[in-house]
Amino acid sequence: MNKEESLACKSESIINNSYNNLGVANDVAHSIKLGNDEQCNAFAEIERSARERFIPIILGDSLDELIKLIEKLQPKRILEIGTAIGYSGSIMLLKSTSSILDTVELLDYRRDEALVNFDKFGVTDRVNSFLGDASELIPDMIEGNKYDLVFIDGPKSKYGQYLDQIEGNIVSGGYVFCDNVHFRGMVMNGIRPPHKFRTIIVGMRKFLERIKDSARYESEVMSKGDGIAIIKVIK
Ligand SMILES: C[S@@+](CC[C@H](N)C(=O)[O-])C[C@H]1O[C@@H](n2cnc3c(N)ncnc32)[C@H](O)[C@@H]1O
């Protein structure tokens, strides 16, 4: 395992511990109604398998909000940072049947599994899957594209950096949906963060201040799952 992979795994183990401490580890199993029993069973199987292997996929309450947004927006183009095994990506594409998804994942074995899942749900021809570090790949990934929706679900200390990189490529009226913004309940409570989470917590607090204060955005932060921020780009 190289340094980047090790960092990704470390950050995930922190998140998985967070889920356990929040008592929401078992909340992942989510009955997603896609009108097709075979697909529902396949999603339930992915959720079960992700839970068993401690792969952090979006939690049920947060997913409900993402689905509501997708159904309302019917985005032409979506950018996702943090593909994992293609769970959220497949759902977004099944809920918005004309959307194109550009998605990036650091770990090759996760990305390989995502490709299998995209195929399983018949969405492969609407996915551009990128392998590598998001900060490095984003400039090439987004060049010439405009996004109606961005789903930020990668490393938690980098949300501000990702917003810097992508904000010029989001349409006016478009949205940025961010997961895990409460990070184990430590972001909003004002306490001094424990040393090992300091970068994540301080970075997330700054990120939330920034979106609240910016005239460019209207944002709502909700206590769903591990906390979500839904940001509308108004300028
Ligand atoms: C929370 S998971 C994504 C879950 C997925 N969006 C879902 O809900 O099904 C975050 C993913 O980001 C990946 N990741 C971590 N660091 C990354 C980086 N620097 N660039 C791209 N992906 C990264 C991790 O390997 C992990 O699979």
The ligand as an ORCA input file, in Angstrom:
! r2SCAN-3c Opt
* xyz 0 1
  C     -17.034      8.047      1.649
  S     -16.304      7.141      0.363
  C     -17.339      7.475     -1.023
  C     -18.664      6.791     -0.924
  C     -19.522      6.897     -2.171
  N     -19.673      8.268     -2.588
  C     -20.877      6.295     -1.883
  O     -21.628      6.911     -1.107
  O     -21.177      5.214     -2.402
  C     -14.885      8.092     -0.004
  C     -14.030      7.509     -1.115
  O     -13.056      8.493     -1.453
  C     -11.863      7.821     -1.791
  N     -10.736      8.754     -1.668
  C      -9.989      9.028     -0.568
  N      -9.037      9.921     -0.850
  C      -9.205     10.259     -2.175
  C      -8.534     11.134     -3.041
  N      -7.487     11.859     -2.622
  N      -8.967     11.219     -4.328
  C     -10.020     10.476     -4.758
  N     -10.695      9.622     -3.961
  C     -10.299      9.512     -2.686
  C     -11.790      6.672     -0.796
  O     -10.942      5.654     -1.257
  C     -13.262      6.266     -0.701
  O     -13.556      5.179     -1.545
*
